[in-house]
Amino acid sequence: MTLFQPTAVMRQDSPALRAIYWALALATSAAQVLCALGSGSPNTANPMPNWVNTSANLINVALAVLVLVPRTRIWGAIGAAVIMILSMFTNAQVDGFDYFLKVLPFDLGALAAAAVLAWHHRGDLGASGTPNQR
């Protein structure tokens, strides 16, 4: 199955780099699952509607899967970075500044892992924005 074959970028990596980027992919995936399991502060005065939380959680799980599949890793990493930025904004605006500060180290770590992964795999995008099939 071509989805699980190494991408052009992955084939160019040394074995050590390949292991490092797989570890980043696993960390990004785990962070997305953790976000889905623990979204929102229980002390929020005006919580988001349930459909918003459920949708965000489903997106987090989908991104966790996309990051683990080599051919979709770039899209999962980009999506994970975007959703982490949105999460930080929501934490600050909806959940309150204290909660924002409490989860900020986790959010920044997850954002950094996703951003590094996306940057590394940017070569897997073709000129049209679709995955390269080299």
LINURBEL-V139715 format. One record per helix or strand of 2 or more residues. SS is the DSSP state (H for helix, E for strand). FROM is the first residue (numbers start at 0). TO is the last residue. Records with the same first field share a line. If there is no record, write none. Layout:
SS=FROM-TO, FROM-TO
This chain:
H=1-3, 7-11, 14-36, 49-67, 69-94, 96-123
